[in-house]
């Protein structure tokens, strides 16, 4: 971002109160300029052409044209950074996750019982700064031929404990990256633990969406869950997830605590725990994302004997975390997103270790 340049933002929401509150709060933030608001997608379309905003905030539940339809059209004809501002209702969470699949770069929960206006506005401002640096590219729409995307025999695999671990963490750009990785892994893959930087409640919807398209079971983690073959556990939003060992078994601990690298859950917390609990029985992968969360943890994994992979710059939406990991010497290999699933599978066959995957 150039010096003295303000990020131009368009707010799209059918609620006059929300438009007024967001406009007033963002106006207090240096480097961000609200250039306009729109009550529905039709007005938003005209204002995008007229005002040329750098970032759009979008409510997905609107009249005349729903936000998902609008987002799909926008990404097709005029792709740009879009941040979804959604309610924490089950319907709102499901729609927000679908919006991420359609190309939105991030999601923020509307103020309510979980977030005050000030907290939400600070998070939104930071996500706007991050979104302004995002790059857009068309990612694969479906798994390669020969890899089934429909769930298959999910029940049986989860009955067996695993001595190997797959840990996945994600945030900006990470939902699409994680989906592309998980849908290409077999049903009998070793157990997976996932950190996705996402607000509370949205992680449950994300897990359900993944469970519909992956061969493995995917669900939101609960404290004490045992990591089993064929099952992927996603850390619940607003909680850290830690891997623990108990004899030949691994289980997860879900806990509070201060944010790490401004994140809770934190990829770094997960990776550090994988390094300690699994050591040389692990393989770490860090994916697209802003900042440095996960880089030190990946380095700890490598020092503990783990195999480590970082996503390359060309396939990243934001080349922040992978760049930091590479700079630290934490990444043994640097690969494009399309090569990471096979690297995970091959890593198990050539070197019997667990896998930790992170994305932000």
Secondary structure, DSSP 4 states (H G I P E B T S, - for coil): --TTPPEEEEEE-S-HHHHHHHHHHHHTSTTEEEEEEESSHHHHHHHHHHH--SEEEE-SS-SSS-HHHHHHHHHHHS--EEEEEE-SSHHHHHHHHHHHHHT--EEEEPSSSS--HHHHHHHHHHHHHHHTT----PPPSSPPTTS--S--SHHHHTTSB-SSEEEEEE-TTHHHHHHHHHTTS-TTPPEEEEEE---TTHHHHHHHHHHHH-SSEEEE--TTPBPBTTEEEEPPTTSEEEEEEETTEEEEEEE----BTTBSS-HHHHHHHHHHHTGGGBEEEEESBSSSTTHHHHHHHHHTT-EEEEE-GGG-SSBSHHHHHHHHT--SEEE-HHHHHHHHHHHHHHS---EEEEE-
